[in-house]
Amino acid sequence: MALRHKLEDEIDSELKREENGYCDGGDIGSGTINMYFNVKDVGRAIKSINKSLQRKKLTDKAVIAQRIGEDIEVLQPNNYGRPFEY
């Protein structure tokens, strides 16, 4: 199974276990993996996502962002410093 699907499944299971949301799909291309989640509590979701990323040693490569209306706000890393593209 591809890395994207493994991560999606792992994070989806954790979010559902915590009753905090679910994975809403993803895509891959141009050297990036995008995964989409619908969550109730963003702070708790970030902790769940980071647990999975740490297990796969991918924390330093990840960007976590949230959509607010038409805008996208990068939540992690704190020093991202450029517009988010997906």
The first five atom37 places (N, CA, C, CB, O) and aatype in JSON, in Angstrom:
{
  "aatype": [12, 0, 10, 1, 8, 11, 10, 6, 3, 6, 9, 3, 15, 6, 10, 11, 1, 6, 6, 2, 7, 18, 4, 3, 7, 7, 3, 9, 7, 15, 7, 16, 9, 2, 12, 18, 13, 2, 19, 11, 3, 19, 7, 1, 0, 9, 11, 15, 9, 2, 11, 15, 10, 5, 1, 11, 11, 10, 16, 3, 11, 0, 19, 9, 0, 5, 1, 9, 7, 6, 3, 9, 6, 19, 10, 5, 14, 2, 2, 18, 7, 1, 14, 13, 6, 18],
  "atom_mask": [
    [1, 1, 1, 1, 1],
    [1, 1, 1, 1, 1],
    [1, 1, 1, 1, 1],
    [1, 1, 1, 1, 1],
    [1, 1, 1, 1, 1],
    [1, 1, 1, 1, 1],
    [1, 1, 1, 1, 1],
    [1, 1, 1, 1, 1],
    [1, 1, 1, 1, 1],
    [1, 1, 1, 1, 1],
    [1, 1, 1, 1, 1],
    [1, 1, 1, 1, 1],
    [1, 1, 1, 1, 1],
    [1, 1, 1, 1, 1],
    [1, 1, 1, 1, 1],
    [1, 1, 1, 1, 1],
    [1, 1, 1, 1, 1],
    [1, 1, 1, 1, 1],
    [1, 1, 1, 1, 1],
    [1, 1, 1, 1, 1],
    [1, 1, 1, 0, 1],
    [1, 1, 1, 1, 1],
    [1, 1, 1, 1, 1],
    [1, 1, 1, 1, 1],
    [1, 1, 1, 0, 1],
    [1, 1, 1, 0, 1],
    [1, 1, 1, 1, 1],
    [1, 1, 1, 1, 1],
    [1, 1, 1, 0, 1],
    [1, 1, 1, 1, 1],
    [1, 1, 1, 0, 1],
    [1, 1, 1, 1, 1],
    [1, 1, 1, 1, 1],
    [1, 1, 1, 1, 1],
    [1, 1, 1, 1, 1],
    [1, 1, 1, 1, 1],
    [1, 1, 1, 1, 1],
    [1, 1, 1, 1, 1],
    [1, 1, 1, 1, 1],
    [1, 1, 1, 1, 1],
    [1, 1, 1, 1, 1],
    [1, 1, 1, 1, 1],
    [1, 1, 1, 0, 1],
    [1, 1, 1, 1, 1],
    [1, 1, 1, 1, 1],
    [1, 1, 1, 1, 1],
    [1, 1, 1, 1, 1],
    [1, 1, 1, 1, 1],
    [1, 1, 1, 1, 1],
    [1, 1, 1, 1, 1],
    [1, 1, 1, 1, 1],
    [1, 1, 1, 1, 1],
    [1, 1, 1, 1, 1],
    [1, 1, 1, 1, 1],
    [1, 1, 1, 1, 1],
    [1, 1, 1, 1, 1],
    [1, 1, 1, 1, 1],
    [1, 1, 1, 1, 1],
    [1, 1, 1, 1, 1],
    [1, 1, 1, 1, 1],
    [1, 1, 1, 1, 1],
    [1, 1, 1, 1, 1],
    [1, 1, 1, 1, 1],
    [1, 1, 1, 1, 1],
    [1, 1, 1, 1, 1],
    [1, 1, 1, 1, 1],
    [1, 1, 1, 1, 1],
    [1, 1, 1, 1, 1],
    [1, 1, 1, 0, 1],
    [1, 1, 1, 1, 1],
    [1, 1, 1, 1, 1],
    [1, 1, 1, 1, 1],
    [1, 1, 1, 1, 1],
    [1, 1, 1, 1, 1],
    [1, 1, 1, 1, 1],
    [1, 1, 1, 1, 1],
    [1, 1, 1, 1, 1],
    [1, 1, 1, 1, 1],
    [1, 1, 1, 1, 1],
    [1, 1, 1, 1, 1],
    [1, 1, 1, 0, 1],
    [1, 1, 1, 1, 1],
    [1, 1, 1, 1, 1],
    [1, 1, 1, 1, 1],
    [1, 1, 1, 1, 1],
    [1, 1, 1, 1, 1]
  ],
  "atom_positions": [
    [[0.85, -1.18, 0.0], [0.0, 0.0, 0.0], [0.9, 1.24, 0.0], [-0.97, 0.0, 1.23], [1.92, 1.27, 0.68]],
    [[0.53, 2.24, -0.73], [1.32, 3.45, -0.86], [1.35, 4.22, 0.47], [0.75, 4.34, -1.97], [0.44, 4.11, 1.29]],
    [[2.42, 4.98, 0.65], [2.59, 5.76, 1.87], [1.38, 6.64, 2.15], [3.84, 6.61, 1.77], [0.92, 6.71, 3.29]],
    [[0.88, 7.32, 1.13], [-0.28, 8.21, 1.34], [-1.45, 7.45, 1.94], [-0.69, 8.85, 0.01], [-2.07, 7.92, 2.9]],
    [[-1.76, 6.3, 1.39], [-2.9, 5.53, 1.87], [-2.67, 5.01, 3.29], [-3.18, 4.36, 0.93], [-3.6, 4.97, 4.1]],
    [[-1.44, 4.61, 3.59], [-1.14, 4.15, 4.95], [-1.32, 5.27, 5.95], [0.3, 3.6, 5.03], [-1.93, 5.08, 7.0]],
    [[-0.8, 6.46, 5.62], [-0.96, 7.6, 6.52], [-2.42, 8.0, 6.66], [-0.15, 8.78, 6.01], [-2.9, 8.25, 7.77]],
    [[-3.13, 8.06, 5.54], [-4.56, 8.4, 5.59], [-5.31, 7.45, 6.51], [-5.18, 8.37, 4.18], [-6.09, 7.88, 7.36]],
    [[-5.08, 6.15, 6.34], [-5.77, 5.15, 7.15], [-5.42, 5.29, 8.63], [-5.42, 3.74, 6.66], [-6.3, 5.21, 9.49]],
    [[-4.14, 5.49, 8.92], [-3.69, 5.6, 10.3], [-4.29, 6.84, 10.98], [-2.16, 5.64, 10.35], [-4.81, 6.76, 12.09]],
    [[-4.2, 7.98, 10.3], [-4.73, 9.22, 10.88], [-6.25, 9.16, 10.97], [-4.29, 10.44, 10.04], [-6.83, 9.6, 11.96]],
    [[-6.9, 8.62, 9.95], [-8.35, 8.47, 9.95], [-8.8, 7.63, 11.15], [-8.83, 7.83, 8.64], [-9.76, 7.99, 11.84]],
    [[-8.12, 6.53, 11.4], [-8.47, 5.67, 12.53], [-8.32, 6.4, 13.85], [-7.6, 4.41, 12.53], [-9.17, 6.29, 14.73]],
    [[-7.24, 7.15, 13.99], [-7.0, 7.9, 15.22], [-8.06, 8.98, 15.43], [-5.6, 8.53, 15.2], [-8.58, 9.13, 16.53]],
    [[-8.37, 9.72, 14.38], [-9.39, 10.77, 14.48], [-10.76, 10.18, 14.84], [-9.49, 11.57, 13.17], [-11.47, 10.73, 15.68]],
    [[-11.11, 9.08, 14.22], [-12.39, 8.43, 14.52], [-12.4, 7.88, 15.93], [-12.67, 7.31, 13.52], [-13.41, 7.99, 16.63]],
    [[-11.3, 7.29, 16.36], [-11.21, 6.75, 17.72], [-11.43, 7.86, 18.74], [-9.84, 6.08, 17.96], [-12.09, 7.65, 19.76]],
    [[-10.89, 9.04, 18.46], [-11.04, 10.18, 19.35], [-12.35, 10.95, 19.11], [-9.86, 11.12, 19.19], [-12.62, 11.95, 19.78]],
    [[-13.15, 10.47, 18.16], [-14.39, 11.15, 17.77], [-14.13, 12.61, 17.43], [-15.43, 11.05, 18.89], [-14.86, 13.51, 17.85]],
    [[-13.06, 12.81, 16.65], [-12.63, 14.17, 16.3], [-12.63, 14.41, 14.79], [-11.25, 14.42, 16.86], [-12.16, 15.47, 14.36]],
    [[-13.12, 13.49, 13.99], [-13.17, 13.74, 12.55], [-12.84, 12.52, 11.73], [0.0, 0.0, 0.0], [-12.91, 11.39, 12.21]],
    [[-12.47, 12.78, 10.47], [-12.19, 11.69, 9.54], [-11.4, 12.22, 8.35], [-13.51, 11.02, 9.06], [-11.34, 13.42, 8.1]],
    [[-10.8, 11.29, 7.61], [-10.07, 11.62, 6.39], [-11.07, 11.77, 5.25], [-9.01, 10.52, 6.05], [-11.99, 10.96, 5.1]],
    [[-10.9, 12.81, 4.47], [-11.8, 13.09, 3.36], [-11.09, 12.95, 2.01], [-12.39, 14.51, 3.49], [-11.47, 13.58, 1.02]],
    [[-10.06, 12.09, 1.97], [-9.37, 11.83, 0.71], [-8.02, 12.51, 0.63], [0.0, 0.0, 0.0], [-7.52, 13.06, 1.6]],
    [[-7.46, 12.45, -0.56], [-6.16, 13.04, -0.78], [-5.74, 12.89, -2.23], [0.0, 0.0, 0.0], [-6.47, 12.33, -3.05]],
    [[-4.56, 13.4, -2.51], [-4.0, 13.25, -3.85], [-2.49, 13.3, -3.76], [-4.54, 14.34, -4.81], [-1.92, 13.65, -2.72]],
    [[-1.86, 12.96, -4.84], [-0.4, 12.94, -4.89], [0.03, 13.42, -6.27], [0.16, 11.51, -4.59], [-0.61, 13.12, -7.28]],
    [[1.11, 14.17, -6.31], [1.64, 14.65, -7.57], [2.61, 15.79, -7.36], [0.0, 0.0, 0.0], [2.6, 16.44, -6.32]],
    [[3.44, 16.03, -8.34], [4.43, 17.11, -8.3], [5.3, 17.06, -7.04], [3.73, 18.46, -8.37], [5.68, 18.09, -6.5]],
    [[5.6, 15.85, -6.57], [6.47, 15.68, -5.42], [5.82, 15.93, -4.07], [0.0, 0.0, 0.0], [6.52, 16.02, -3.06]],
    [[4.49, 16.03, -4.04], [3.81, 16.25, -2.77], [2.69, 15.24, -2.56], [3.24, 17.68, -2.71], [2.16, 14.65, -3.5]],
    [[2.35, 15.05, -1.3], [1.19, 14.26, -0.92], [0.26, 15.22, -0.19], [1.58, 13.01, -0.02], [0.68, 15.9, 0.75]],
    [[-0.98, 15.27, -0.59], [-1.99, 16.08, 0.08], [-3.04, 15.16, 0.67], [-2.64, 17.11, -0.89], [-3.53, 14.25, 0.01]],
    [[-3.36, 15.41, 1.94], [-4.43, 14.66, 2.6], [-5.38, 15.68, 3.21], [-3.87, 13.68, 3.7], [-4.96, 16.71, 3.73]],
    [[-6.67, 15.37, 3.14], [-7.7, 16.28, 3.6], [-8.47, 15.64, 4.74], [-8.65, 16.68, 2.44], [-8.87, 14.47, 4.66]],
    [[-8.69, 16.43, 5.8], [-9.38, 15.92, 6.97], [-10.46, 16.9, 7.38], [-8.4, 15.68, 8.13], [-10.26, 18.11, 7.32]],
    [[-11.59, 16.39, 7.8], [-12.65, 17.18, 8.44], [-12.55, 16.88, 9.92], [-14.1, 16.84, 7.85], [-12.68, 15.73, 10.34]],
    [[-12.31, 17.91, 10.72], [-12.11, 17.7, 12.15], [-12.95, 18.67, 12.97], [-10.64, 17.84, 12.52], [-13.35, 19.73, 12.49]],
    [[-13.21, 18.27, 14.21], [-13.95, 19.12, 15.14], [-13.01, 20.06, 15.88], [-14.74, 18.25, 16.14], [-13.31, 21.25, 16.02]],
    [[-11.88, 19.53, 16.36], [-10.92, 20.3, 17.16], [-9.57, 20.25, 16.46], [-10.82, 19.75, 18.63], [-8.9, 19.22, 16.46]],
    [[-9.17, 21.37, 15.88], [-7.95, 21.43, 15.08], [-6.72, 21.11, 15.93], [-7.8, 22.8, 14.44], [-5.85, 20.36, 15.48]],
    [[-6.63, 21.65, 17.13], [-5.47, 21.4, 17.99], [-5.28, 19.93, 18.29], [0.0, 0.0, 0.0], [-4.16, 19.41, 18.21]],
    [[-6.36, 19.24, 18.64], [-6.28, 17.8, 18.9], [-5.93, 17.04, 17.64], [-7.61, 17.27, 19.47], [-5.16, 16.07, 17.68]],
    [[-6.47, 17.47, 16.5], [-6.18, 16.79, 15.23], [-4.7, 16.91, 14.88], [-7.05, 17.38, 14.1], [-4.1, 15.95, 14.39]],
    [[-4.11, 18.07, 15.11], [-2.69, 18.25, 14.82], [-1.86, 17.28, 15.64], [-2.25, 19.7, 15.11], [-0.89, 16.72, 15.13]],
    [[-2.22, 17.07, 16.9], [-1.5, 16.11, 17.74], [-1.61, 14.71, 17.15], [-2.05, 16.13, 19.18], [-0.62, 13.98, 17.12]],
    [[-2.79, 14.32, 16.7], [-2.99, 12.99, 16.1], [-2.18, 12.85, 14.82], [-4.49, 12.75, 15.81], [-1.53, 11.83, 14.59]],
    [[-2.22, 13.87, 14.0], [-1.48, 13.85, 12.73], [0.02, 13.75, 13.01], [-1.79, 15.12, 11.89], [0.72, 12.97, 12.37]],
    [[0.5, 14.54, 13.96], [1.94, 14.52, 14.27], [2.4, 13.18, 14.81], [2.27, 15.6, 15.26], [3.53, 12.77, 14.55]],
    [[1.56, 12.48, 15.58], [1.92, 11.15, 16.06], [2.23, 10.23, 14.89], [0.8, 10.56, 16.93], [3.23, 9.52, 14.9]],
    [[1.36, 10.24, 13.89], [1.56, 9.38, 12.72], [2.79, 9.81, 11.93], [0.32, 9.4, 11.81], [3.58, 8.98, 11.49]],
    [[2.96, 11.11, 11.77], [4.13, 11.61, 11.04], [5.43, 11.25, 11.75], [4.03, 13.12, 10.86], [6.41, 10.92, 11.09]],
    [[5.44, 11.32, 13.07], [6.63, 10.96, 13.83], [6.99, 9.49, 13.66], [6.44, 11.28, 15.3], [8.16, 9.15, 13.51]],
    [[5.97, 8.63, 13.67], [6.23, 7.2, 13.49], [6.86, 6.92, 12.13], [4.93, 6.39, 13.63], [7.65, 5.98, 11.99]],
    [[6.52, 7.72, 11.14], [7.06, 7.53, 9.78], [8.28, 8.42, 9.52], [5.98, 7.82, 8.74], [8.82, 8.43, 8.41]],
    [[8.71, 9.16, 10.55], [9.85, 10.09, 10.44], [9.63, 11.12, 9.33], [11.14, 9.3, 10.19], [10.54, 11.39, 8.54]],
    [[8.43, 11.68, 9.29], [8.07, 12.65, 8.25], [7.7, 14.02, 8.81], [6.92, 12.12, 7.45], [7.29, 14.9, 8.05]],
    [[7.84, 14.22, 10.11], [7.4, 15.46, 10.72], [8.06, 16.68, 10.09], [7.69, 15.44, 12.2], [7.41, 17.7, 9.86]],
    [[9.37, 16.59, 9.81], [10.09, 17.74, 9.27], [9.73, 18.04, 7.81], [11.58, 17.51, 9.39], [10.11, 19.1, 7.3]],
    [[9.03, 17.15, 7.14], [8.64, 17.36, 5.74], [7.19, 17.8, 5.58], [8.88, 16.1, 4.96], [6.75, 18.11, 4.48]],
    [[6.45, 17.82, 6.69], [5.01, 18.05, 6.62], [4.66, 19.53, 6.8], [4.3, 17.23, 7.67], [5.32, 20.27, 7.53]],
    [[3.6, 19.92, 6.1], [2.98, 21.22, 6.29], [1.52, 20.94, 6.63], [3.12, 22.15, 5.0], [0.83, 20.22, 5.91]],
    [[1.07, 21.51, 7.73], [-0.32, 21.35, 8.15], [-1.0, 22.7, 7.99], [-0.44, 20.82, 9.62], [-0.54, 23.7, 8.53]],
    [[-2.1, 22.72, 7.26], [-2.81, 23.97, 7.0], [-4.3, 23.74, 7.18], [-2.5, 24.5, 5.58], [-4.78, 22.61, 7.13]],
    [[-5.02, 24.83, 7.38], [-6.48, 24.73, 7.46], [-7.1, 25.77, 6.54], [-6.97, 24.92, 8.92], [-6.58, 26.87, 6.35]],
    [[-8.22, 25.38, 5.97], [-8.98, 26.3, 5.12], [-9.97, 27.05, 6.0], [-9.72, 25.54, 3.98], [-10.71, 26.47, 6.78]],
    [[-9.95, 28.36, 5.84], [-10.91, 29.22, 6.52], [-11.57, 30.05, 5.43], [-10.21, 30.15, 7.63], [-11.01, 31.02, 4.94]],
    [[-12.78, 29.64, 5.05], [-13.45, 30.28, 3.91], [-12.64, 30.03, 2.65], [0.0, 0.0, 0.0], [-12.42, 28.87, 2.29]],
    [[-12.22, 31.06, 2.0], [-11.39, 30.93, 0.79], [-9.9, 30.98, 1.09], [-11.75, 32.03, -0.2], [-9.08, 30.74, 0.21]],
    [[-9.53, 31.28, 2.33], [-8.13, 31.42, 2.72], [-7.59, 30.12, 3.28], [-7.97, 32.54, 3.75], [-8.33, 29.28, 3.8]],
    [[-6.27, 29.97, 3.18], [-5.6, 28.83, 3.77], [-4.55, 29.36, 4.73], [-4.96, 27.91, 2.67], [-3.71, 30.18, 4.36]],
    [[-4.6, 28.88, 5.97], [-3.67, 29.29, 7.01], [-2.75, 28.12, 7.34], [-4.42, 29.79, 8.27], [-3.22, 27.04, 7.69]],
    [[-1.43, 28.34, 7.24], [-0.46, 27.31, 7.61], [-0.33, 27.32, 9.13], [0.92, 27.55, 6.91], [-0.04, 28.35, 9.73]],
    [[-0.54, 26.15, 9.73], [-0.45, 26.0, 11.18], [0.88, 25.42, 11.63], [-1.58, 25.12, 11.67], [1.34, 25.67, 12.74]],
    [[1.49, 24.65, 10.74], [2.76, 24.01, 11.06], [3.52, 23.79, 9.77], [2.54, 22.66, 11.81], [2.93, 23.29, 8.82]],
    [[4.78, 24.13, 9.68], [5.63, 24.71, 10.71], [5.32, 26.19, 10.94], [7.09, 24.54, 10.33], [4.77, 26.87, 10.07]],
    [[5.68, 26.65, 12.11], [5.41, 28.05, 12.47], [6.12, 29.03, 11.56], [5.82, 28.31, 13.91], [5.61, 30.13, 11.33]],
    [[7.26, 28.67, 11.05], [8.07, 29.57, 10.23], [7.97, 29.26, 8.73], [9.52, 29.5, 10.67], [8.95, 29.41, 8.01]],
    [[6.81, 28.82, 8.27], [6.66, 28.41, 6.87], [7.05, 29.52, 5.91], [5.23, 27.99, 6.61], [7.81, 29.26, 4.97]],
    [[6.57, 30.72, 6.11], [7.05, 31.89, 5.41], [6.79, 32.04, 3.93], [0.0, 0.0, 0.0], [7.44, 32.85, 3.27]],
    [[5.86, 31.28, 3.37], [5.51, 31.46, 1.95], [4.07, 31.04, 1.76], [6.46, 30.64, 1.02], [3.51, 30.34, 2.61]],
    [[3.45, 31.45, 0.67], [2.07, 31.04, 0.43], [1.95, 29.51, 0.32], [1.52, 31.71, -0.85], [2.82, 28.86, -0.26]],
    [[0.9, 28.97, 0.86], [0.66, 27.53, 0.78], [0.12, 27.18, -0.59], [-0.33, 27.06, 1.88], [-0.79, 27.84, -1.1]],
    [[0.7, 26.15, -1.18], [0.23, 25.66, -2.48], [-0.08, 24.18, -2.37], [1.28, 25.92, -3.6], [0.63, 23.43, -1.7]],
    [[-1.14, 23.76, -3.03], [-1.48, 22.33, -3.06], [-1.89, 21.92, -4.42], [-2.59, 22.01, -2.07], [-2.22, 20.75, -4.64]]
  ]
}
